[in-house]
Amino acid sequence: MPIAWRKGVRSRTQHPIGNFISYDKLSPTFRAFTSSITEIQVPQNIQEAFKYPKWKAAVDEEVRALEKNGTWEITDLPRGKKPVGCKWIFTIKYKADGNVDMYKARLVAKGFTQSYGIDYQETFAPVAKLNTVRVLLSLAANLDWSLHQLDVKNAFLNGDLEEEVYMDIPAGLETTSNFNKVCRLRKSLYGLKQSPRAWFERFTKVVKGYGFVQCQSDHTLFVKHFPEGKLTIIIVYVDDIILTGDHEEKIDLLKKLLTNEFEIKDLGNLKYFLGMEIARSKKGIAVSQRKYVLDLLNETEMLGCKPVETPMDTTVKLEESDGSAPVDK
């Protein structure tokens, strides 16, 4: 008699995920938003992207931005130098109402192939702490402040590159004229180890120049007190920016000032930040990671598995007073 019976293979289709999540309690606009961010699939590589006109157009736009910024120059690889690799990353930007704003293609350097002391030095750059974001949401809920979101287009291209860095010709841009050539980078690029630091130093210099004070407990938080008693707050996570405060005119002025320095995209009211879906209602601010969880289940092929209750809840509700219905669990 066998010591233990072999367990059967767990099926991933007996418990469809649709049996356990519902969109019924969402407001119509937020339901459209949550549906749209999960429906569209993004390509995994440049060859797949070139099959679809919208994604190909996104690649072309990124290339134009890189060339306009003078990000690199084509040259021969010097003896003793090793180029870093690169790859394309694709994502979708959404409007506040949930409709697609743009298809985004981004060229990213493979920074893990860089060598310390040769093509990079210092790398540290702070990112917003989740607790700081939650405190900011709590303030906005309790004090009835609006929450605005900005996106800095090609943020890392604003950082100056001091080191001598060479990169392979990006996939899809190879021609007979650049065969066996490389790109010598003049500006920082996403993926380079020093790029976040260079960008954050530039951003910090700009906002401090406008009179903002950098928070010492979280260096990504900047606050400005105006003589008339008004307050404006900025928090930045790489190229995503949240603005809030108790005076809309001051917030609008700040948007204009940032637009003068960087290429800014105004995403309207805060809806989606760091994988969190954010909705406001008369009951409070609701933060849900519905899309993040569904993407994780899909990636691990567990969408059809039986769910199990846990003591943790992915939804945080904070008091406030505003319009639409909150996100349910």
N, C-alpha and C positions, 0 to 999 in steps of 0.2 A: 504494500500500500504506500503511495507517495507521501512524503512528509508534508507537503503543502500543495494545494491545488493551484494551478496557474490561473491568475485572474484574467478575465476577458479584457479585450481591448476597449478602452473607453471611447464611446461614440461622441462626436462633436456636433451631432445634428439632432439629438433627441430633445434638446432644450433651446429652441430658437431664442435669440436675445430679445426679439420683439415681444415675447411673452412676459418680459420682466421690466421693460422700460416703457414709459408712456410720455407722450408730448401733449396730452389733453389739457393739462393744467397751465401750459405756457400761453402767454399772450400771442395773438396771431403774428405780430412782427418778430417776436423772439423765437417762435416756432419756425418761422421761415429762416431765421438766422442759423439756428442749431441744425436744421436740415441741410442747408446749403454747405456748411463747413464739413459735413461728413460725406456728401454725395460725390464731389469731384475728386477724381484720382489724379495724382501728380506723377509725371514720368520719373523713371529711375535713372535714366542716362540720356546723353545728348542725342543718341540715335533714335531713341523712342520719342524725344521731344520734337525732332524734326519731322515726325509723321503728322503732327497736328499744327495747323497754321497759327493758332493763338500762342502756343508754346514757342514755336519758331520765332514769332514776332517778339516774344519776351527775350529770347536769346539775342536777337539783333539789337534790341534796345539796350541791353546790358553792354554789349560790345561797343556801341556808339558812346555810351557814358564813360567807359574805360578809355576809349581813344580820345574823347573830348577832354578828359581830365589829365591826359598825358601820363597814364599809369605806368607804361613801359615803353621801351624802345627795343626793336629787333636787332640782335647782334650775334656775333660768334661767341661761343663759350670759351672764356680764357682757360689756359692750362692750369690745372690744379683746382679749379672750381667745380662744384657739383650743383646742378640745378634742382630745385624743389619741384615736385609734381603739382598737379592741379586737377580739379574736377568741377562739374556743374551740379548745383543744387537748385531744386525747383520748389516753389511754394505759392500759395494763393493768398492775396490780401483781400479783406472784406470791408464793405462799407458798414456804417452803423446799423442799417436796416437789414443786414444779412446778405445783400446782393454782392456779387463778385465785383471787386474794385479793379483788380489787375492780376494778371498772371506774371509771376516774378521768377526770373532766372538769375542766379547769382554764381559768379565764378569764384571758387574757393581754392586757395593754395593748400597743399598738403604740408602743413607746418611741422608735422611729426618727423619729416625728413631733414629739418634744419639742424644745425650743429651749434651749440652754445659757444660764444666767443668768436665764431666765424661769420655767421649771417644773422645773429641776434644777440642781444645783451639782456636788458631788463624786460620783463614780460607782465608783471603784475598790473591788473586793472580791476577795481572793485565792480561788483554788480549789486543791484538792489536786493536787500534782504526781504524774504517773504513776510517776516513779522512787520517790517516797515510798511510794506504794501497794505497789509491788513489794518495797521493803525491808521493809514491814510484813508482807507475805505470807511473805517469807523468814524473818523472825523467828518468825512463827507456825508455820511448817513445822519449823524447826530446834529450837525450844524447846517444841514441842507445845502452843502456846497455842490457845485457841478463838477463833473469829472471829464476832462478832455484828454484825448489821446493823439499824439503826433508820431509820425514815423520819419526818420531821417534817411533819405534816399542815398544809398551808397555811402553810408556813414564812414566806413573805414578808409575810404578814398580821401577823406579830409585830413588824415594823418600823414605827416611827412616821414619818409623812410630815410634813416641816417645810414644804415648798414648797406653793404654791397650784396644784393640778393639777385640770383638768376632763377628763372622759372621756365619749365617746358612750355612749348607752344600749346595753348588750350585746344582740347578736342573740338573738332568742327571748324577750326580756323587754320588748319594746315593747308599750305599752298606750295607750289613749286618754288616760289621765290623765298619762302622761309624754311625750306627743307634743311635739316641739320642745324637750324638756328635756335636761339633761345630768346626769352624776354628778360631784359634787365629792368627790374622794377624801380621806378622813380617814386611811386606813392605806395602807401601800405595797402594791403589787400586782405580780404576776409580769409582767415585760415592761418595767416602768418602769426607766429608766436608774439611778435611785438605790436601787432596791429591794434588790439584792444587798448593797450596802454597809450599808444600814440593818439588814437581817437579820443579817449577819455581826457587826456591832458589838454587837447585842443578844446573840447566842449567845456571843461572846467574853466579854462582861461576866459572863454567867451561869456559864460553866465556870471562869473565873478566880476567881469568888466561892466555888467549891467547892475551891479550892486547886490547880487545874491550872496548869502553866507552859506558856506558848506558845513553840513552837519558833521560833527566829529564822531558820533556813534554809528553813522551810516554815511559814507562819503558820497553816495549817489543821490543824496537828498540835499536840495538847495532851497533856502527860504529867504524871502525879502519882505521886510516890514516897511511900509510906506509912511511918510510923515502924518498923513491923515488917518492913520490907524488901520489901514487895509493890509491884507496879507496874501501873498502868492507863494505857492509851493511847487517845486519841480522834483520829480524823481525819474531817474533814467536807468534803463536796463539795456545796455549796449546801444541799439539804435531806436528803441521804443521808449517814448517819453509820456509820462502822465502829468497833466497840469491840473491844479485845483486851487481854490482860494475863495475869499469872500467878496470878490469884486470882479464882475465879468469884463469890465472895460480894461482893467489891469491885465487880465488873462489874454484878452485880444491883443493888447499892446505887446505883450511878451511873445505871442505868436508871430507878430510882424517883425520883431527884433530878431528872432531866431531864423525867420525866413530870409532876412538880409544876410545872414552868415552862412546858412546851409540850405540845401534843397530839401524843404520840409513838405510832407504830405499830411494834411489835417484829416484825421480819421473820424472826427466828430466826437460824440459821447463815447465814453469807455464801454466797450462791449466784449473785447477778447484780448487778454493779456497773459503772456507766459503760459499758454495752454489752459487758461481759466476763462470760462464764460461768465460774464457779469451782467446781472439784470437788476433794475431798480423797481420798487413798488411802494405802495403806501405802508406796507409792513416792514420794509427794509431793503437792504442790498443782499442779493443772493449770488453766491459764488459757486459755480459747478465745474467739475472736470469731466463732464460727460464725454466730450470728444476724445480727451486724453485716454480715458478708460476704454472706450470702444476701439480706439486705434491700437491700444496695447493688447486687447483681447484678440483683435483681428490679426495682429502680427504674430501672436503665439498660437493662432489657430484654435482659440478657445471660445469663440462666439457662441457655439452650440452646447457648451458644457453647463452642467447644473450649477446655479449660483448657490453660495453659502453665506449666511449672515455673519457679519463681523461687527465688533464694537465701534469701528471707525466709520465715519460718515463723510463723504466727499463734499457735502454742501454746508456752507457756513452762512448763517443769516444774521444780518445786523440791522438795527432799527434805523429807519429814515422815513421820509414822506415824499412820494413821487407817484408816477403814473402806472406803469405796466405791471403785469402779474409776475411774481417771483418764479424762479426755477424750482421745480420739485426735486425730489431725490433722484 
